[in-house]
Amino acid sequence: MNKFFFKSAKINEFRLWGLVFTLVGMGVMIVGTGGIIWWGQIGRIIAAVFMVIGMISLLISVMVYFWAGMMSTSATMLQCPECGRQTKMLGKTDRCMYCKTILTLDPAQATHAPAE
């Protein structure tokens, strides 16, 4: 049985990590700029280092968002049996983007087969 460590859809998890990298990068740059006020002349070097680290974090977030977008275009679209909304699914098992119901395309992992 496939264990789910995440509580939301895989695409939403990737987007969450993109947001985390964006916020961390901006926070590091703000703290680095504050170094000029706290440490004076030596703070400029600290600010420059923190600006580079923050920019790297922002570039990583751009890559994560781009990767999530590319995966989203090739994701399987299906209707959630629980809430009835259209959702995207990556891989054989995923969660609904709205109600978090576990979905699968693998008949071996399904709890019941649909009536044919």
N, C-alpha and C positions, 0 to 999 in steps of 0.2 A: 504494500500500500504506500502510495506517495504521501509523504508528510508535508504539510504546509507550514512553513516558518513565518510567512508573511500574512498579514491580516487584510491585505487589499490586493488588487489586481497587479500583475507584474509590470505593466506599463506605468501604472500610478506610482509604483515603487521607484522606477527609474526617474520619473519626474520629481519625486520627492528628493532623491539624491542630487539632482540638478539644482533644486532650490536650496538645499543645504550648502552645496559648494558656493552658490551665489552669495548667500548670507554670510558665510564664513569669510569669503574673500573681501566683501565690503566691510565687515567688522574689523578684519586685520588691517585694512587700509586706513580706516578711521582711527584705530588705536595707534598706528604708525604715525599718522599726522599729528596726533596728540603728543607724540614724543618730542616734537619741536618745542611745544610749550613747557613740558615737564623737564627736559634735559638741556634745553638751549642749543648750543652749537653742535654738540655730539648727537643731539636728537635728530638733526638733519640726516645723518648717516643711518640712524635707526629707522627714520621715516622712509628713506629710499629702499632699505632692505624690506621693510614691511609692505611697501607699495609693490615691489616685485613679487613677493609671496602672494599678496592679494590678487594681483593680476594673473598669476599662474592658476590660482583657485578659480577665478572667473573664466579663464580659458577652459579649464577642466569642465566647468558647468556647461559651457557652450557645447563641448563635445558630448556630454551626457545627454543634453536636450536634443542634439542632432541625432544621436544614436537612438533615443527613444522615439523620435519622430520617424526615423527610417523603419524601425520595428513596427510602429503603429500602422504604416502604410501597407505592410505585408501581413498584418494580423488577420485572423479569421473572425469575420463578423457573424454573430449569432444572437438569437433572442433568448434572454434568460428565462428559464421555466418558472422561476420564483416571482420575479417582479415584472416580467414581460417587456423589459426595455432592451434595446439593441446594445450589445456590449462587444468588446474586442477580446480575443483570446490568443495568448501566445503559448505555443507548445501543445502538449496533449492535455494538460490540466492547468487550470487557472481559476481565478475568482471573478465574480461579476463585479464590474466597476462601480456599481451602485449599491447593491444589497449584500455583497460579499459572499454570496452563495458559491460553493465549490462546484466548478463545471469541468466536464471532461469530454473528450472525443474518443477516448479509448473504451471500447465495450467491456474490457476485462475489469476496468476500475469503476464502471457505472454501478449505482446502487439498484437501479431497475431499468429494464429496457422499455423504450416507448412502444406503444401498441401500433402494430403495422396492419 
